[in-house]
Amino acid sequence: MTDRRLAVEAWESLFRAQHEVFDELRCDFEGTDMSQAEYDVLLTVTRAEGMTARLRDVTANMLISQPSVSRLVDRMVARGLLAKCPDPDDGRGTLVRATEVGTAAFRRIASTHGASIAQRMSRLSDEELGQLRDLAAKLRVPRPHA
């Protein structure tokens, strides 16, 4: 059986580390025309095949509610960063595609952001980074699709 006290201590340490790292990396978006949330949407979309993802998959990767993601995506469409169209495989679904403008904006920030992440994470060895990745994946519970 899991030691409850140790579990709480581990959770608190993980939570505080995530919060501190997140705050530090938020600086990468200051002075840019892209928010961290917009970057996260574009990260999901640009990694998908054909730079096109289902809106529900974008929502599943975000830490905000589905209505908030929908509004964010609509604002990104209005800014020319994304295009939306019906999902031909799901009559109720929507596909989101990165435009050339969105892809270029994403790549500009991704270089700086990736370097910041690498710098912050360099406190860990490659072996520790692998362990962290694997442990975090083990803690995640896949969410069923709607």
C-alpha positions in Angstrom: 0.0 0.0 0.0 1.2 3.5 -0.9 2.6 5.6 2.0 0.0 8.4 2.2 2.3 11.0 3.7 5.0 10.3 1.1 2.3 10.5 -1.6 1.2 13.9 -0.4 4.8 15.1 -0.1 5.6 13.9 -3.7 2.4 15.6 -5.0 3.2 18.9 -3.3 6.8 18.8 -4.6 5.6 18.0 -8.2 2.9 20.7 -8.0 5.3 23.4 -6.8 8.0 22.5 -9.3 5.4 22.6 -12.2 4.1 25.9 -11.0 7.6 27.5 -10.7 8.7 26.2 -14.1 5.5 27.3 -15.7 5.8 30.8 -14.3 9.4 31.0 -15.4 8.6 29.8 -19.0 5.7 32.2 -19.2 8.3 35.0 -19.8 9.0 33.5 -23.2 5.7 35.0 -24.4 6.1 38.5 -23.1 6.5 41.0 -25.9 5.2 38.6 -28.5 1.9 38.6 -30.3 1.1 35.1 -29.1 -0.2 33.9 -25.7 1.0 30.7 -24.1 -2.5 29.2 -24.7 -2.3 30.0 -28.4 1.1 28.5 -28.5 -0.3 25.3 -26.9 -3.0 25.1 -29.5 -0.5 25.5 -32.3 1.8 22.9 -30.7 -1.0 20.3 -30.9 -2.1 21.3 -34.4 1.4 21.5 -35.9 2.4 18.1 -34.5 -0.7 16.5 -36.1 -0.6 14.9 -39.5 -1.0 17.5 -42.2 -0.9 20.2 -39.4 -4.6 19.4 -38.9 -6.2 18.2 -35.6 -9.7 17.5 -34.4 -10.9 20.3 -32.1 -11.6 17.6 -29.4 -8.0 16.5 -29.5 -6.8 20.1 -29.1 -9.2 20.5 -26.2 -7.9 17.3 -24.6 -4.4 18.7 -24.6 -5.4 22.0 -23.0 -5.7 22.9 -19.3 -8.8 25.1 -19.9 -12.4 24.2 -20.4 -13.9 23.2 -23.8 -15.9 26.4 -24.2 -12.7 28.4 -23.5 -10.8 26.4 -26.1 -13.5 27.0 -28.6 -13.4 30.7 -28.0 -9.6 30.7 -28.2 -9.6 28.8 -31.5 -12.2 31.2 -32.9 -10.0 34.2 -32.0 -7.0 32.4 -33.6 -9.1 31.8 -36.8 -10.0 35.5 -36.8 -6.3 36.4 -36.5 -5.4 34.1 -39.4 -3.4 31.6 -37.3 -5.8 28.7 -37.8 -8.5 27.6 -40.3 -11.6 25.6 -39.2 -13.7 23.2 -41.2 -16.2 20.4 -40.5 -14.7 16.9 -39.8 -15.7 14.7 -42.8 -15.4 11.6 -40.5 -17.6 13.1 -37.7 -20.6 15.2 -38.6 -20.5 17.0 -35.2 -16.7 17.5 -35.1 -14.5 20.2 -36.3 -11.0 20.1 -37.8 -8.5 22.8 -37.0 -5.5 23.5 -39.4 -2.5 25.7 -38.9 -2.2 28.4 -41.6 1.1 29.5 -43.0 0.9 32.6 -40.8 0.2 30.5 -37.8 2.9 28.0 -38.5 5.5 30.8 -39.0 4.4 32.5 -35.8 4.6 29.2 -33.9 8.1 28.4 -35.3 9.4 31.9 -34.3 8.4 31.4 -30.7 9.1 27.6 -30.5 12.8 28.2 -31.0 13.1 30.5 -28.1 10.7 28.6 -25.9 12.4 25.3 -26.6 15.8 26.8 -25.6 14.2 28.1 -22.4 12.8 24.7 -21.6 16.1 23.0 -22.3 18.0 25.5 -20.1 15.6 25.0 -17.2 15.6 21.2 -17.5 19.4 21.1 -17.8 19.4 20.9 -14.0 18.6 17.2 -14.6 20.8 14.6 -16.3 19.6 12.9 -19.4 18.9 9.8 -17.3 16.8 11.9 -14.9 14.9 13.6 -17.7 14.0 10.1 -19.1 12.9 9.0 -15.6 10.8 12.2 -15.2 9.2 11.7 -18.6 8.4 8.1 -17.8 7.1 8.8 -14.3 4.9 11.7 -15.5 3.5 9.5 -18.3 2.7 6.8 -15.7 0.8 9.3 -13.6 -1.4 10.4 -16.5 -4.7 8.8 -17.1 -5.9 8.8 -20.7 -9.2 10.6 -21.1 -11.9 9.0 -23.2 -13.0 10.8 -26.3 -16.4 12.4 -26.3 
